[in-house]
Amino acid sequence: MVPETPQQGGQLARLFDAVSETYDAVGVDFFAPVAASLVRHLPPRAGESWLDVGCGRGAVIQQVADAIGPGGRVLGTDFSEGMVRQARRAVAASEFTNVEIVVDDAQDPQVALGSFTTLSSSLVLFFLPAPDSALRRWLPLLTPGGRLGITTFGPMDERWMHVDAVFEPYLPDSMRDARTTGAKGPFGSDEGMEGLVSDAGFSGVRSATDVVEVTFASAEQWHDFTWSVGQRAMWLAVPEDERASVRAEAERRLALVAAPDGSVTFRQAIRHTLAERPAG
């Protein structure tokens, strides 16, 4: 992907503002299991200070705030004001008193240096125009010995890829980038991600992989899900008068792998890259 211009960054923020009302809210269990997987490999510690970069509606925050307890602190940041509003509502509904959500840019965060014992970021790094420099910027936000946990995608279910391929003829080059597709480059392998994090100055870099099952109750729910997440950008790349035919072809492909009740379950590999800020 070419470096993101301020205009492109604004477009991405507006995209996530647009999906914030329905993001993780159409009945598809996806972001919570991904967050739970990260938290299993990066277990919260009572009383610690935790920064979640690109928090979305708070999938990770919801799972760590209780464990950290009132003696600790959780800060969630996101560049989308809509996401921040939704995350704040979720925090208020859960009655957490140790959580704050603020607008901030993951590429160049403005939070205080050396303030956090743990930094998590789930399904965010591949959106950034310069992930290597972002990681270097994240390093001093941690206390010496502080922990890092980054979640990216592993190999995608080939059946899911076959469905999503309906968008291919319409995608601009910026949406075919190897970084975001995970086909090549650092996001395409454990070794690539470990090198990216290690080069940023982190130590003890290692990988852990889980598989999350994602079930769509129907082709209609698949459609609603794709409009409710970042994939909306793919739909917007399709001319409006062609979207019905693209949807019909996607539904045809979904039917090929559907269960008798019409549901479809895909398996998505999730990669966690774990590390620490050197103690010295």
C-alpha positions as CSV (number, residue, x, y, z in Angstrom):
1,M,0.0,0.0,0.0
2,V,1.3,3.5,-0.8
3,P,1.7,5.7,2.3
4,E,-1.7,6.9,3.4
5,T,-2.3,10.6,2.8
6,P,-4.2,12.7,5.3
7,Q,-7.2,12.6,2.9
8,Q,-7.1,8.8,2.8
9,G,-6.7,8.6,6.6
10,G,-9.8,10.8,6.9
11,Q,-11.7,8.5,4.5
12,L,-10.8,5.5,6.6
13,A,-12.0,7.2,9.8
14,R,-15.2,8.1,8.1
15,L,-15.6,4.5,7.0
16,F,-15.4,3.3,10.5
17,D,-17.6,6.1,11.7
18,A,-20.2,4.9,9.2
19,V,-20.1,1.3,10.4
20,S,-19.8,2.1,14.2
21,E,-23.5,1.7,14.8
22,T,-23.7,-1.9,13.5
23,Y,-20.0,-3.0,14.0
24,D,-20.0,-6.2,15.9
25,A,-23.8,-5.9,16.3
26,V,-25.4,-8.0,13.6
27,G,-25.4,-11.3,15.4
28,V,-22.1,-12.7,14.0
29,D,-19.8,-13.8,16.8
30,F,-16.4,-12.7,15.5
31,F,-14.7,-9.9,17.3
32,A,-15.4,-11.2,20.8
33,P,-13.8,-14.6,20.1
34,V,-10.8,-13.0,18.5
35,A,-10.4,-10.7,21.5
36,A,-10.8,-13.7,23.9
37,S,-8.0,-15.5,22.0
38,L,-5.7,-12.6,22.4
39,V,-6.5,-12.3,26.1
40,R,-5.8,-16.0,26.6
41,H,-2.3,-15.4,25.3
42,L,-1.9,-12.0,27.0
43,P,-3.6,-12.6,30.4
44,P,-4.5,-9.5,32.3
45,R,-2.9,-8.8,35.7
46,A,-4.7,-7.3,38.6
47,G,-3.8,-3.6,39.1
48,E,-1.9,-3.1,35.9
49,S,-2.2,-0.3,33.3
50,W,-3.4,-1.6,29.9
51,L,-3.6,0.3,26.6
52,D,-5.7,-1.0,23.8
53,V,-4.8,0.7,20.5
54,G,-7.6,0.8,17.9
55,C,-10.2,-0.5,20.4
56,G,-13.2,-0.3,18.1
57,R,-16.3,-0.9,20.2
58,G,-14.2,-2.4,23.0
59,A,-14.1,-6.2,22.4
60,V,-10.7,-6.5,24.2
61,I,-11.5,-3.9,26.8
62,Q,-14.7,-5.7,27.9
63,Q,-12.6,-8.8,28.5
64,V,-9.7,-7.3,30.5
65,A,-11.3,-4.6,32.7
66,D,-12.8,-7.0,35.2
67,A,-9.5,-8.9,35.6
68,I,-7.4,-5.8,36.0
69,G,-9.8,-4.6,38.7
70,P,-10.5,-1.2,40.2
71,G,-6.8,-0.8,41.2
72,G,-5.8,-0.8,37.6
73,R,-6.4,1.3,34.5
74,V,-7.6,0.5,31.0
75,L,-7.3,3.1,28.2
76,G,-8.8,2.4,24.8
77,T,-8.0,4.6,21.8
78,D,-9.5,4.8,18.3
79,F,-9.3,7.3,15.5
80,S,-13.0,6.9,14.8
81,E,-15.2,9.2,16.9
82,G,-18.1,6.9,16.2
83,M,-16.3,3.9,17.5
84,V,-15.2,5.9,20.6
85,R,-18.9,6.8,21.3
86,Q,-20.0,3.2,21.0
87,A,-17.1,1.9,23.2
88,R,-18.0,4.5,25.8
89,R,-21.6,3.4,25.8
90,A,-20.5,-0.3,26.2
91,V,-18.2,0.7,29.1
92,A,-21.0,2.6,30.8
93,A,-23.5,-0.2,30.4
94,S,-20.9,-2.6,32.0
95,E,-20.4,-0.1,34.8
96,F,-16.6,-0.3,34.6
97,T,-15.0,2.5,36.6
98,N,-11.4,1.8,35.6
99,V,-11.8,2.4,31.8
100,E,-11.3,5.5,29.7
101,I,-11.9,5.7,25.9
102,V,-10.3,8.5,23.9
103,V,-9.9,9.5,20.2
104,D,-6.3,9.0,19.2
105,D,-4.3,7.9,16.1
106,A,-2.7,4.5,16.2
107,Q,0.0,5.6,13.8
108,D,1.2,8.4,16.1
109,P,-0.4,8.0,19.5
110,Q,-0.3,11.0,21.8
111,V,-0.7,9.1,25.1
112,A,1.9,9.5,27.8
113,L,5.2,7.6,27.4
114,G,6.1,4.8,29.8
115,S,2.6,4.7,31.2
116,F,1.4,1.1,30.4
117,T,2.4,-2.3,31.5
118,T,0.5,-3.9,28.6
119,L,-0.3,-2.7,25.1
120,S,-2.8,-4.7,22.9
121,S,-3.9,-4.0,19.4
122,S,-6.3,-6.4,17.6
123,L,-6.8,-6.3,13.8
124,V,-5.4,-2.8,13.5
125,L,-1.8,-2.8,12.5
126,F,-2.4,-3.8,8.8
127,F,-4.6,-0.7,8.4
128,L,-1.8,1.7,9.2
129,P,0.2,3.5,6.5
130,A,3.6,2.7,8.2
131,P,3.2,-0.2,10.6
132,D,7.0,-0.3,11.2
133,S,7.1,3.3,12.4
134,A,3.9,2.8,14.4
135,L,5.5,-0.1,16.3
136,R,8.6,2.0,17.1
137,R,6.2,4.7,18.4
138,W,4.4,2.2,20.6
139,L,7.5,0.8,22.2
140,P,8.2,3.8,24.6
141,L,4.5,3.8,25.7
142,L,5.3,0.7,27.7
143,T,7.1,0.5,31.0
144,P,10.4,-1.4,30.8
145,G,9.5,-5.1,30.6
146,G,5.9,-4.2,29.5
147,R,4.1,-6.6,27.3
148,L,2.9,-6.3,23.7
149,G,0.1,-8.3,22.0
150,I,-0.8,-7.7,18.4
151,T,-3.5,-9.7,16.5
152,T,-3.5,-10.1,12.7
153,F,-5.0,-12.6,10.4
154,G,-3.5,-16.0,9.5
155,P,-4.4,-17.9,6.4
156,M,-8.0,-17.4,5.4
157,D,-10.5,-20.2,4.8
158,E,-10.3,-20.9,1.1
159,R,-14.1,-21.2,0.9
160,W,-14.4,-17.7,2.4
161,M,-11.8,-16.4,0.0
162,H,-13.9,-17.8,-2.9
163,V,-16.9,-15.9,-1.7
164,D,-15.0,-12.6,-1.2
165,A,-13.5,-13.0,-4.6
166,V,-16.7,-11.6,-6.1
167,F,-15.3,-8.1,-5.2
168,E,-12.0,-8.6,-7.0
169,P,-12.9,-7.0,-10.4
170,Y,-13.9,-3.8,-8.6
171,L,-11.1,-3.3,-6.1
172,P,-8.6,-0.4,-6.5
173,D,-4.9,-1.2,-6.1
174,S,-4.9,0.3,-2.6
175,M,-7.3,-2.5,-1.5
176,R,-5.2,-5.3,-3.2
177,D,-2.1,-4.5,-1.1
178,A,-0.2,-7.6,0.0
179,R,0.0,-6.1,3.5
180,T,-3.7,-6.1,4.1
181,T,-4.5,-9.3,2.2
182,G,-1.8,-11.1,4.1
183,A,-0.7,-12.9,0.9
184,K,2.9,-11.6,1.1
185,G,5.1,-9.3,3.2
186,P,5.3,-9.2,7.0
187,F,1.6,-9.9,7.5
188,G,1.8,-13.2,5.5
189,S,3.7,-15.3,8.1
190,D,4.7,-15.7,11.7
191,E,8.3,-15.0,10.7
192,G,7.3,-11.8,8.9
193,M,5.4,-10.4,11.8
194,E,8.1,-11.4,14.3
195,G,10.7,-9.6,12.2
196,L,8.5,-6.5,12.0
197,V,8.1,-6.3,15.8
198,S,11.7,-7.3,16.5
199,D,13.0,-4.6,14.2
200,A,11.0,-2.0,16.1
201,G,13.0,-2.8,19.2
202,F,10.9,-5.3,21.1
203,S,12.4,-8.4,22.7
204,G,11.2,-12.0,23.3
205,V,9.1,-11.9,20.1
206,R,7.1,-15.0,19.5
207,S,3.9,-16.1,17.8
208,A,0.7,-17.9,18.9
209,T,-2.1,-19.0,16.5
210,D,-5.7,-19.9,17.2
211,V,-8.6,-20.7,14.9
212,V,-11.9,-18.9,15.3
213,E,-15.1,-20.4,13.7
214,V,-17.3,-17.7,12.2
215,T,-20.9,-18.7,11.5
216,F,-23.3,-16.8,9.3
217,A,-26.9,-17.9,9.9
218,S,-27.9,-17.1,6.3
219,A,-26.6,-15.4,3.2
220,E,-28.5,-12.3,4.3
221,Q,-26.6,-12.2,7.6
222,W,-23.3,-12.5,5.6
223,H,-24.4,-9.5,3.6
224,D,-25.3,-7.5,6.7
225,F,-21.9,-8.4,8.3
226,T,-19.9,-7.3,5.3
227,W,-21.6,-3.9,5.3
228,S,-21.1,-3.5,9.1
229,V,-17.3,-3.9,9.2
230,G,-14.3,-2.5,7.2
231,Q,-15.4,-4.7,4.3
232,R,-18.0,-2.1,3.5
233,A,-15.3,-0.4,1.5
234,M,-15.4,-3.3,-0.9
235,W,-19.1,-2.8,-1.5
236,L,-18.5,0.9,-2.0
237,A,-16.0,0.0,-4.7
238,V,-18.7,-1.8,-6.6
239,P,-20.9,0.6,-8.8
240,E,-24.3,0.9,-7.2
241,D,-26.1,-0.6,-10.2
242,E,-24.0,-3.7,-10.1
243,R,-24.2,-4.5,-6.4
244,A,-27.3,-6.7,-6.8
245,S,-25.6,-8.9,-9.2
246,V,-22.5,-9.1,-7.0
247,R,-24.6,-10.0,-4.1
248,A,-26.4,-12.7,-6.1
249,E,-23.1,-14.3,-7.1
250,A,-21.9,-14.2,-3.5
251,E,-25.1,-15.9,-2.4
252,R,-24.6,-18.5,-5.0
253,R,-21.1,-19.3,-3.8
254,L,-22.3,-19.3,-0.1
255,A,-25.0,-21.9,-1.1
256,L,-22.3,-24.2,-2.4
257,V,-20.8,-24.6,1.2
258,A,-24.0,-24.0,3.3
259,A,-25.4,-26.5,5.8
260,P,-28.9,-27.8,5.3
261,D,-30.3,-25.0,7.4
262,G,-28.7,-22.4,5.2
263,S,-25.9,-21.4,7.6
264,V,-22.3,-21.2,6.7
265,T,-19.3,-21.7,9.0
266,F,-15.9,-20.6,8.1
267,R,-12.6,-21.1,10.0
268,Q,-10.3,-18.1,10.3
269,A,-6.8,-18.4,11.6
270,I,-5.8,-15.7,14.0
271,R,-2.1,-14.8,14.6
272,H,-1.0,-13.2,17.8
273,T,2.5,-11.6,17.9
274,L,3.7,-11.3,21.5
275,A,6.7,-9.4,22.8
276,E,8.1,-7.2,25.6
277,R,9.8,-3.9,25.8
278,P,13.4,-4.7,26.9
279,A,13.8,-4.2,30.6
280,G,17.2,-2.6,30.4
